[in-house]
Amino acid sequence: MVGECFVHMENDAAEDRLTLRQDVVSGDLAKASDELGSIKTEMSTLKDLLYNKFGNSINLEEGDEEKD
């Protein structure tokens, strides 16, 4: 359930809290971005290995799969 909440606090405290949350979220985003980069690198390496082994008899490209 999504709702609304009102919390009374001073403007400076609210700004400090928002700044802290932005820093945390930015750090989380940077970690996720780094992890995504390493996963893409690993996927590329695995794709190369599989294409070398099976040639064109397999398709590992994104978006080319059939949907039922």
C-alpha positions as CSV (number, residue, x, y, z in Angstrom):
1,M,0.0,0.0,0.0
2,V,1.3,3.4,-0.9
3,G,0.3,6.4,1.1
4,E,1.4,9.8,2.2
5,C,3.2,10.9,5.4
6,F,3.8,14.4,6.8
7,V,6.8,14.9,9.1
8,H,7.5,18.2,10.7
9,M,11.2,19.2,10.7
10,E,13.3,22.2,10.3
11,N,14.4,23.1,6.8
12,D,18.1,22.7,7.5
13,A,17.5,19.2,8.9
14,A,15.4,18.2,5.9
15,E,18.1,19.5,3.5
16,D,20.8,17.6,5.4
17,R,18.8,14.5,5.4
18,L,18.1,14.8,1.6
19,T,21.8,15.4,0.9
20,L,22.8,12.3,2.9
21,R,20.3,10.2,1.1
22,Q,21.5,11.5,-2.3
23,D,25.0,10.6,-1.4
24,V,24.0,7.1,-0.3
25,V,21.9,6.6,-3.5
26,S,24.8,7.9,-5.7
27,G,27.2,5.4,-4.0
28,D,24.7,2.6,-4.6
29,L,24.3,3.6,-8.2
30,A,28.1,3.7,-8.8
31,K,28.4,0.2,-7.3
32,A,25.6,-1.1,-9.5
33,S,27.2,0.5,-12.5
34,D,30.5,-1.1,-11.8
35,E,28.9,-4.4,-11.2
36,L,27.0,-4.1,-14.5
37,G,30.2,-3.4,-16.3
38,S,31.9,-6.5,-14.9
39,I,28.9,-8.6,-15.7
40,K,28.8,-7.4,-19.3
41,T,32.5,-8.1,-19.6
42,E,32.0,-11.6,-18.3
43,M,29.0,-12.2,-20.6
44,S,31.1,-11.1,-23.6
45,T,33.8,-13.5,-22.7
46,L,31.4,-16.4,-22.2
47,K,29.7,-15.5,-25.6
48,D,33.0,-15.6,-27.3
49,L,33.8,-19.0,-25.8
50,L,30.4,-20.4,-26.8
51,Y,30.5,-19.1,-30.3
52,N,33.9,-20.5,-30.7
53,K,32.7,-23.9,-29.6
54,F,29.3,-24.0,-31.3
55,G,29.7,-21.5,-34.2
56,N,26.5,-20.2,-35.8
57,S,24.4,-23.0,-34.5
58,I,23.5,-20.9,-31.4
59,N,22.2,-17.4,-31.0
60,L,23.1,-15.5,-27.9
61,E,22.2,-12.1,-29.0
62,E,19.6,-10.1,-27.0
63,G,16.2,-9.4,-28.5
64,D,16.4,-12.1,-31.1
65,E,14.5,-14.7,-29.1
66,E,11.0,-15.9,-30.1
67,K,8.1,-15.2,-27.8
68,D,5.2,-17.7,-27.4
